[in-house]
């Protein structure tokens, strides 16, 4: 359990990588998160998260083509690994379990 | 094209590339670039640039920063070590060059540090008091038209209380005065300067209290400094002990109530014995104490925090109007305030009871120190330029091997800093050795402490000088193209040659200014010392007569009578000695700060002043004053003793006494009759012009008629003995023996008139000595530069000289060639220096009432000195080159 623990930001980044299948790189991930959550973040935060997730083996990357709009620099495209998928699933399951164990009465008086 | 235009900020990119891990860099740059284009679309280029920068900065965190750069620090420190190693080797290899540079810098550093200490001390004056910035000294200006302006920092006695009662802004005011008096403990009597002050004194001047209390609350309280407590009481606790001080005509007992630490040398108010103010009743009349026209004490005021001195000054006129009423016309009488911290160096204000130094000396010395430093730096640079040819090869080789420019710059600057650092260390050592001598010279008690200020100063000095000295090699030499150098097509450019010559010329301008300044000062000092002062100053011994309290309770008249009676006794005794030619007694002699100043109001109602000395009938004879008209005092004439005066020429002119002899003095002194007119003589220092003066045997009538009597120096009667002897020391011993016989209860003190006279010019003497030393240093450093330069220029010319000699030129012809070149430089430098130094010295001389003419001879002499010194170093070097065998220099081609 411990090894696959994900921070919220990391989870968001991994989900975005999944959403963007095959076109997940720094800027697009950032844009996606901003679009979906309304939260703005800096590129460096995204990059730091991506690199860390790759170190943990949750993500895998390959170099993509260079384009004019990137000043001739290549993209690094990310994909979720099987291990990463399991980490996401575990995180989701843990949440579901906890949701389900909340007694109805807890919601009644809100 | 569009993409080209929309490039992110260059520097931000550079910065990113510098720190970012190269593995991550491409994608980060790519992402940033992509976003950047987006931002431009959204917000325009300016905001986009800003956002780009912000984003780059957010990447500056450990995760992205390249590990390599910081994981191998060993390399950079090794390089650094290598720079110093190479610098050290160069130092050793080029011994002459290093010696010139280091000795020049060392000497100038030494000088700079000493001057720094001096200036620091001058500027720190009076700043040690807690409320220094809120304390002011009052001044009084009485203006009755031209020639009758009296500007004083001595103030009327009622001023202090008036300030206190009229202005709530004045938190405390204190009046301070001093008088020379006799102090007695047991049977011992000594002459001392005693200060008196209001009890608030210590509220303003918070001197460190060692024991007891310093309230000055009781009339008999006495505060001593530590060294005076020791002087009178040794190791015994002085608190409660008694000393007798002579007030007026009587000795009074004072009880030591407090002891303060010895005052730091950088405070103006230097007292050793302090008694409560009201004691001055004993010697100041009721009229004087209430008069607004009689100035005798200094008044200091402590203002509260909110009050600006200007605001208060504006209200002083109203106070003056109130106290003086109809007695004055508007503008005639003004009172103002001078900040305490301003006193030491402000010569615009008349000297009060405290010593004033001249800011000019601070400036002159700082400027000179700076000049010397500049000259040493210039030397460094000139020599570096001179050597650039040989260093150029080194640069070429290094570059070919792979050194980048930044490394070469570090290399050259390391060398400069190494030399600077060595020089300053040696300089500091020299300072420590020289400080006692310097203190003696400057009349100060400076010490070189490890304080933050001093350390910062030294570091600053090293940094600035090291930086400046290394600028040329680091910036220019490192930029040489290796191709040009190694191909051998490198030549000394015309501009570099000019630069070098220009710097040497500049050095000589400075040296010439220093030499001229020193010569003029020396000349002026000699002039002052040798000027005919109008009296004999040689071989006159002055013995102060510290009279005992035998005539206690007597009036001044009685005092004088007894005094002169006793004098007769001593004179007769002294006159027995064959070495003694003349003996006379007078209130004042020569070489003191001035005679009595007498102020009075004429019948027309204007206030005038003259100077006075009470003397006996032998004064004119003893001092060899010259009679112009009339006669000397007649010993037998009772009229002379009662009412005769001798006046000087200026007196006769000033008071319009055409047929002076036989006429009476102007009212209210008309009971006095002029018996003779003396030709003018200098009874004050030559800074001041001669003023009206008179000699009188019976001064009481004059005291009575005057409104204002002032004198700064000790007025106890003094016996002047004109001796005639080869062996002065022996004669003085004889005088002492006789003295012991006649006045066994009195200490024998003596001084020589000529020595006292010399003391009047001590400030100038000091400046002139310091300047002579500086000049020697300046010339020394300039010549080091010249010497080094000639050496280099000769070594470059060895081939030329060789060829010339082979073709038949004589040694002389060869030497003349280089000699001419350098002499032209020196000539130009001299022409620049002359007008500059002329103006400078004119201003300095303006301080003296009697001054030398600034003529051509001084300048010619200075020119001669420079030419001779420069010639010596040029000839020495060119001789070597010219006499060398051409075979040696040409063989290698």
Interface residues (C-beta under 8 A of the other chain):
Chain A: X25 X26 X27 X30 X42 X43 X44 X45 X47 X48 X51 X66 X68 X69 X70 X71 X73 X74 X75 X76
Chain B: X3 X7 X8 X24 X26 X27 X28 X29 X30 X31 X32 X33 X34 X35 X37 X38 X55 X58 X59 X61 X63 X64
